[in-house]
C-alpha cells in the first residue's frame, strides 16, 4: 500500500508556490487612517524618518512592496525637498489623489512641528546644558545605524531591478565613493551616477522587450 502525502507538506508544486506567494498589498481605508499612519510614522522618526518609513509602509502596513518603496524613494531623491515629505505626498496622491497628498503631508508635519516649537522654547535652558547636548549628538550614531539597516533591508529588491543585482551594487558603490571620498555635491551625483543608472535601465528594458517579441 502506497503512503499518501504527509500532512504539513504541500501536495504539489502549485501548493508550495501558493504558500510562498507574498500577501497582496493593502491600502488605507480612509483619509483619517492615512493621516494617523503618517503621524505615527513621523513621531517615531527622531533622527531620521526614512528607516521608520520603510518599516511602517512596507513591513507593518503592507501598503507598498520593497521594490515600490525603492522606486518611490528614487523619485523622492531627485525631487527638491526632504525625501520623506516627497514620499508622503506621492503615497497620499496614489491612494486618494490631491486630498490624500495634503492629508499625508499634514500627518507628517503637524505634530512634529508642534514638538519642535516646544523644544525651541526650551532651548535656552534645558537643551543648552552640556549633558543634553552630548546626548543629542549621540543620536547621530543611532540615526546612521537606522539608515544602514534600511539600506541592507532594501538590497534584495535589486534582484528584481531591470539592471540586475551586480550593476546595482556597482552604482551604489559609485555613489558611496562620490559622497564619502570625493565629497561631490548631490546635484552632480544625481546627474552623473543617476543618469548612468537610468541609461542602463532603459537599455535593459529595451532588450527585455525585444526578447519577448515574436
C-alpha positions in Angstrom: 0.0 0.0 0.0 1.5 3.3 -1.0 1.7 6.0 1.6 -0.3 9.2 1.0 1.2 12.6 1.2 2.2 13.5 4.7 0.3 16.3 6.4 2.1 19.6 6.8 3.9 19.4 3.4 2.5 20.8 0.2 0.9 18.1 -2.0 2.0 19.8 -5.3 4.4 22.4 -6.5 1.4 24.7 -7.1 0.5 24.5 -3.4 4.1 25.3 -2.4 4.1 28.3 -4.7 0.8 29.5 -3.3 2.2 29.2 0.2 5.4 31.1 -0.8 3.5 33.9 -2.7 3.6 37.3 -0.9 0.4 38.7 0.6 -1.5 41.1 -1.6 -0.9 44.7 -0.9 -3.4 46.6 1.2 -4.3 50.3 1.2 -5.7 52.8 3.7 -9.4 52.6 4.2 -10.0 56.3 4.8 -8.2 59.7 4.9 -8.1 59.6 8.7 -6.3 56.3 8.6 -3.8 57.8 6.2 -3.4 60.8 8.4 -2.7 58.9 11.6 -0.4 56.4 9.9 1.9 59.2 8.8 1.5 61.0 12.1 2.7 57.8 13.9 5.4 57.4 11.4 6.7 61.0 11.9 6.6 60.7 15.7 8.9 57.7 15.5 11.3 59.4 13.3 13.6 61.1 15.7 16.9 61.4 13.9 15.6 60.2 10.6 12.2 59.1 9.3 13.4 57.1 6.3 14.2 54.0 8.2 10.9 54.1 10.0 9.0 54.8 6.8 10.3 51.5 5.2 9.3 49.5 8.3 5.9 51.1 8.6 4.8 51.4 4.9 6.3 48.1 3.7 6.5 45.7 6.6 3.7 46.7 9.0 1.0 48.4 6.9 1.9 46.5 3.6 0.9 49.5 1.5 4.0 49.0 -0.7 6.4 46.3 -1.8 10.1 46.8 -1.2 10.5 47.3 -4.9 7.8 50.0 -5.0 9.4 51.7 -2.0 12.8 51.8 -3.6 11.3 53.3 -6.8 9.4 55.9 -4.8 12.5 56.8 -2.8 14.5 57.2 -6.0 12.0 59.7 -7.4 11.9 61.4 -4.0 15.7 61.7 -4.0 15.7 63.5 -7.4 12.9 66.0 -6.5 13.7 69.1 -4.4 12.7 69.0 -0.7 13.1 66.4 2.1 12.8 62.8 0.8 10.2 61.7 3.3 8.0 64.7 2.6 8.1 63.8 -1.1 7.3 60.2 -0.3 4.3 61.2 1.8 2.9 63.4 -1.0 3.3 60.6 -3.6 1.8 57.9 -1.4 -1.2 60.1 -0.4 -1.8 61.0 -4.1 -1.6 57.4 -5.0 -4.5 56.4 -2.8 -6.7 59.5 -2.6 -5.4 61.9 -5.2 -4.8 65.5 -4.2 -6.7 65.2 -0.9 -4.6 62.2 0.1 -1.4 64.1 -0.7 -2.4 67.0 1.5 -3.6 64.7 4.3 -0.4 62.6 4.3 1.6 65.8 4.3 -0.4 67.2 7.3 0.1 63.9 9.2 3.8 64.1 8.5 4.3 67.7 9.6 1.6 68.7 12.1 2.7 67.1 15.4 6.5 67.2 14.7 6.1 71.0 14.1 4.4 71.4 17.5 7.2 69.4 19.2 9.9 71.5 17.5 8.2 74.7 18.6 8.1 73.4 22.2 11.7 72.4 22.1 12.7 75.7 20.6 11.0 77.4 23.6 13.1 75.3 25.9 16.3 75.6 24.0 17.7 78.5 26.1 17.6 76.5 29.3 17.1 72.7 29.1 18.7 72.0 25.7 21.6 74.3 26.4 23.0 72.0 29.1 26.2 70.1 28.2 24.7 66.8 29.1 21.7 67.3 26.8 24.0 68.4 24.0 26.1 65.3 24.3 23.0 63.1 24.4 21.7 64.7 21.2 25.0 64.2 19.5 24.9 60.5 20.5 21.7 60.2 18.5 23.7 60.8 15.3 25.2 57.3 15.6 21.7 55.8 16.1 20.5 57.6 13.0 23.4 56.3 10.9 22.7 52.8 12.1 19.0 53.1 11.2 19.8 54.3 7.7 22.4 51.5 7.2 19.9 48.9 8.4 17.3 50.2 6.0 19.8 50.0 3.1 20.6 46.4 3.9 16.9 45.5 4.1 16.3 47.0 0.6 19.2 45.3 -1.0 17.2 42.2 -2.0 14.9 44.4 -4.1 17.8 45.0 -6.5 17.4 41.4 -7.8 14.1 42.4 -9.4 15.6 45.7 -10.8 15.9 45.8 -14.6 19.7 46.3 -14.4 20.3 43.4 -12.0 22.0 43.0 -8.7 25.6 43.3 -9.6 25.3 46.6 -11.7 23.0 48.0 -8.9 25.7 47.3 -6.3 28.3 48.9 -8.5 26.2 52.0 -8.9 25.7 52.1 -5.1 29.4 51.8 -4.6 30.0 54.7 -7.0 27.5 56.9 -5.0 29.2 55.9 -1.8 32.7 56.8 -3.1 31.5 60.1 -4.7 29.8 61.1 -1.4 32.4 59.9 1.2 35.7 60.3 -0.6 35.2 62.8 -3.5 32.6 64.8 -1.5 30.8 65.8 -4.6 27.6 67.8 -4.4 24.4 65.9 -4.5 23.4 67.6 -7.8 26.4 66.2 -9.6 26.0 62.7 -8.1 22.4 62.5 -9.2 23.2 63.9 -12.7 26.1 61.6 -13.3 25.5 58.3 -11.5 21.8 58.7 -11.6 21.9 59.4 -15.3 24.1 56.3 -15.8 21.6 54.2 -13.8 18.7 55.4 -15.9 20.6 54.7 -19.1 21.4 51.1 -18.0 17.8 50.6 -17.0 16.5 51.8 -20.3 18.9 49.6 -22.2 17.9 46.5 -20.1 14.2 47.2 -20.6 14.6 47.6 -24.3 16.5 44.3 -24.5 13.9 42.5 -22.4 11.0 43.8 -24.6 12.9 42.9 -27.8 13.4 39.4 -26.3 9.7 38.7 -25.8 8.6 39.9 -29.2 7.6 37.1 -31.6 
